[in-house]
Amino acid sequence: MRKNLLQPETKKEMAERINLLRPNIQQHWGKMNVNQMLQHCNDGLKVAYGDVKVTPKRTGWFHNKMVRYFILHTDIAAPKEKTPTYPELNMVERGINPINFSELKQHLIEEVNRFPSKKTLTVHPFLGKFTDENWARMMYTHLDHHLKQFGI
């Protein structure tokens, strides 16, 4: 089984990696600073529960099937700077620049450790029908992508 946030050892690994982040760390690609990335990832986890609503992307069914396959069934990394986010999660475009680094980092670690803390949505806004296992894999790949963005 691919790494996902239902696996205790993967949660531990992810929490350790998040803990390596520092307030002054520089991104290797992209526009978000570390605080924006932490807020983006915290909000990303909320999407799984329906607590943050996002605008479904309009792409073709073949594209959706391919993206779904690569995320859920391979370890191929998402392309750097080539994966647009939902407008609701775009911290840079929305002008959101939180200053509470320590709180954001601690909250993300807590959310990772208790994922899923409640019922997840049965449909992903872009990838279709989703299970808890699908969300756990999606959340792992999302976090992994952004931690790599900061060299972690």
LINNOR-V669477 format. One record per residue. N is the residue number from 1. RES is the residue in one letter. PSI is psi in whole degrees, 0 to 359 (999 if undefined). OMEGA is omega in degrees with one decimal (* if undefined). D_CENTER is the distance of its C-alpha to the mean C-alpha in whole Angstrom. Layout:
BEGIN
N	RES	PSI	OMEGA	D_CENTER
N	RES	PSI	OMEGA	D_CENTER
END
This chain:
BEGIN
1	M	137	178.0	19
2	R	154	178.9	16
3	K	139	177.3	14
4	N	168	-175.4	12
5	L	14	169.2	11
6	L	349	-177.5	15
7	Q	121	-179.0	16
8	P	320	-178.9	18
9	E	329	178.0	18
10	T	321	175.5	14
11	K	317	179.7	13
12	K	314	178.3	16
13	E	314	-177.9	15
14	M	317	178.8	12
15	A	321	178.1	13
16	E	320	179.1	16
17	R	316	178.3	14
18	I	320	-178.4	12
19	N	340	178.3	16
20	L	346	179.0	17
21	L	145	178.1	16
22	R	153	-176.4	19
23	P	330	-175.6	19
24	N	9	-178.1	21
25	I	142	-178.7	19
26	Q	143	177.2	19
27	Q	149	176.8	16
28	H	339	176.0	17
29	W	168	177.6	16
30	G	180	-174.5	15
31	K	341	-176.7	16
32	M	140	168.5	14
33	N	177	-173.5	15
34	V	322	179.5	14
35	N	319	177.2	14
36	Q	320	178.9	12
37	M	317	179.0	9
38	L	316	177.7	9
39	Q	316	178.6	10
40	H	315	-179.3	8
41	C	321	174.9	5
42	N	315	178.5	8
43	D	324	177.5	8
44	G	319	177.0	5
45	L	326	179.3	6
46	K	334	177.2	10
47	V	322	-178.6	9
48	A	332	-178.8	10
49	Y	353	-175.6	13
50	G	9	179.9	14
51	D	336	171.1	14
52	V	121	-179.9	13
53	K	135	178.5	15
54	V	154	178.8	13
55	T	120	179.4	16
56	P	138	178.6	16
57	K	143	178.6	16
58	R	98	176.4	20
59	T	172	-179.3	20
60	G	159	-177.6	23
61	W	324	-179.3	22
62	F	316	177.0	23
63	H	314	179.8	20
64	N	317	179.5	18
65	K	318	-179.3	19
66	M	313	179.5	19
67	V	315	178.4	15
68	R	313	-179.7	15
69	Y	311	-177.3	17
70	F	320	-179.6	15
71	I	313	-172.0	12
72	L	335	-170.4	14
73	H	2	178.2	17
74	T	171	174.4	16
75	D	21	178.1	15
76	I	126	-177.1	15
77	A	148	174.5	13
78	A	143	180.0	12
79	P	136	178.5	14
80	K	132	176.2	14
81	E	7	-177.2	14
82	K	4	-176.8	15
83	T	94	-177.9	12
84	P	147	179.3	12
85	T	173	174.4	10
86	Y	145	179.1	12
87	P	324	-177.7	14
88	E	341	180.0	13
89	L	4	-177.4	10
90	N	95	-175.8	12
91	M	321	-177.4	13
92	V	308	-178.5	16
93	E	328	-179.4	18
94	R	354	178.9	18
95	G	27	-180.0	19
96	I	122	179.8	17
97	N	80	-176.8	18
98	P	152	-178.0	17
99	I	354	-173.7	20
100	N	64	-176.4	19
101	F	307	-175.0	17
102	S	318	179.4	18
103	E	316	179.4	18
104	L	316	-179.4	14
105	K	313	180.0	14
106	Q	319	179.7	16
107	H	318	179.6	14
108	L	317	177.7	10
109	I	315	179.9	13
110	E	317	-179.6	14
111	E	321	176.4	12
112	V	314	-176.6	10
113	N	333	-179.2	14
114	R	14	179.3	15
115	F	134	-10.3	12
116	P	134	-179.2	14
117	S	348	174.3	16
118	K	183	-176.6	17
119	K	133	176.5	17
120	T	160	177.2	14
121	L	149	178.8	15
122	T	352	178.8	17
123	V	125	173.7	16
124	H	140	-175.8	13
125	P	342	-177.8	14
126	F	326	-170.0	14
127	L	2	175.0	14
128	G	207	-176.3	17
129	K	131	-175.8	18
130	F	144	174.6	15
131	T	173	173.3	16
132	D	320	-179.9	15
133	E	320	177.3	15
134	N	315	178.2	13
135	W	318	-179.1	10
136	A	322	177.1	10
137	R	315	179.2	10
138	M	315	-178.7	7
139	M	323	176.5	5
140	Y	311	-176.7	7
141	T	325	178.0	7
142	H	310	179.4	3
143	L	318	179.6	4
144	D	315	179.0	8
145	H	312	-176.3	8
146	H	329	174.4	7
147	L	321	175.6	10
148	K	328	177.6	12
149	Q	330	179.6	12
150	F	17	175.0	14
151	G	20	-177.8	16
152	I	999	*	14
END
